[in-house]
Amino acid sequence: VDNGGYGEIRQNELDRDIQPVGVDLHQPDWPILARGMGFTAQQVGTRDDVAPMIQGAIAAGGLQFVHIPLASIPR
């Protein structure tokens, strides 16, 4: 699960009225990296994609990578 950086540290800083520093990271294209290492890779687009993608990955077996960016999962 990808929160775009150090989400917990960012929130701790905000909770203490500290301007977040060094916690928002540039993210690579994780599925492309996973494919380069021999994985079958998918990226979740919406909350509704999570369960079917994980179930499909388990059913397919082998090296599977399911990238879940938290930005695609609204609270």
N, C-alpha and C positions, 0 to 999 in steps of 0.2 A: 504494500500500500504506500503510495507516494503522496506526501503532503507538501511537496515542492521545496523542501529544505528541512530545517530543524523546527518543525511546527510547535513542539512542546516547549522548546527553549524560547521561541518567539513569544508564545502566549505567556510564559513566566515573566519575560521582560515587560510585556504590555501590562500585566497585572500589577507590576511594581512601578508603573509610570516611567519605564526606561525605554528610550527609543530603540527599537530592534536593530541590532548590528550583526552582520555576518550570518544571518539565519535564512535568508531567502536565496536559494541556490539556482543557478542555471541547470536545467535538467536536460540530459541527452534524450534521444529517441530510444527509450528502453527496449521496445519490441525489436527494433533493428539490431541493437546490440545483442539481444538474446538470440535472434536468428543467426547472427554471425558466430555464435558459440554452439550452434547446432540445435537450438530449441525450436519448437513450434511456438509462435508468439502471437498474442492478441492484446488489444487494448480496450478496456471497458469505456464505453461512451456515455452510458446512463446507468442509474441505479438498477434498472430492470435487466441490464446485461450481466450483472455480477454473477448471480446464481447459475444461469445457463452456461456462461463461459467457463466457470469453475467446474461444473458438472461435466461439460464436454471435454475439458482438459483431463479430468480424472478418467473418464471413459476411454479417451484416446490412448492414455498411457504414454510411456516414454518421457522425453524431456519437454515439459510444457512450461510456458511463462504467460501469466495473465497480469498485465499491468493495470493497476487500479488507481488512477489519479484521484485524490480526494475532491478536487475541484469538480469532477463529474458526478459526485455523489452528494447532492444537496442534503442538508440536515433537516 
